[in-house]
Amino acid sequence: MKIRVEEIEQTDEIEVIIKGSKDNEDVKEIYRSLLYFESVILGKTNDKTVSLPLSQIYYFDSVDNKTFAYDKNTVYDVNLKLYQLEEKLVNTPFIRVNKSMIVNTRKLKTFKSTINGRMEATLINGEKVKISRSYVPLLKEKLGGKR
Amino acid sequence: MMKKYSGIFLKFLFIINIIYIILATIVYRRLDIRLSFVRLEIGVLIISLILSLATYIMKLEKGNSIVNVILGYIIIVPSLYVFRNNFGTYLFRSVWLIYILMVVVGIIYGVVLYVLNKKYKDEVKHLNELLEEKKKQE
């Protein structure tokens, strides 16, 4: 794979062209990664609507039919249902880990199992997230393993 | 919550019913005593309710996992008294047999937890390896 950066002065816009077969797995992976950096979600905090880059979001969770997005320090109110987010984020590192939570796999630090057979993941900001057994096969797939 | 509890309850109801049929048959064959069906079936229902509650508490996501596991065992204990009440002296000829049964149930509970834990630890290890690989690639 050749990586080339063409320098253009006096521009803020970045253009990325991927040359290769559309069916190539590497091309797909690069496309997914770029999509992740490019995509934003609208969220509300302190009555202000802000656009949140996906790469900054740690996880989404749903409480009392309301969806929230969490970055390192702030909580944002998101105007989408969890299943809508799940559909929207299908080609990104985000994955559903339990009934009420979608996690950014790039923000995961470690996995741990508890004595009663539960699984939890620690995020890079130290927060702990419960992982349901039923979502483990999909999580494995997302991390590059087999189901 | 109720859906999950009902699922566990039905499984226990099936298993305990089979165990009771076997034990009632043994009592009938050995001592030629017919135990009351209604009495036994009430026992099966109570024991199934207790065991499914214990399993539900043990698997609960909320709270401390060790406390949940201990609570799970404590909840199981009354079901042994129901069991003794159902079969009485036909199975429990000595008073201390109930304590032995408690220990046996404790050991089975421990073994189940150990097997469950080992299985999940392997899964967690695999997930951590995948995560490490992914980080290296990035």
Interface residues (C-beta under 8 A of the other chain):
Chain A: T105 R106 L108 T110 F111 K112 S113 T114 I115 N116 G117 R118 M119 K130 V136 L139 K140 L143 G144 G145
Chain B: M58 K59 L60 E61 S65 I66 N68 V69 G72 L113 L116 N117 Y120 K121 E123 V124 H126 L127 N128 L130 L131 E133 K134 Q137 E138
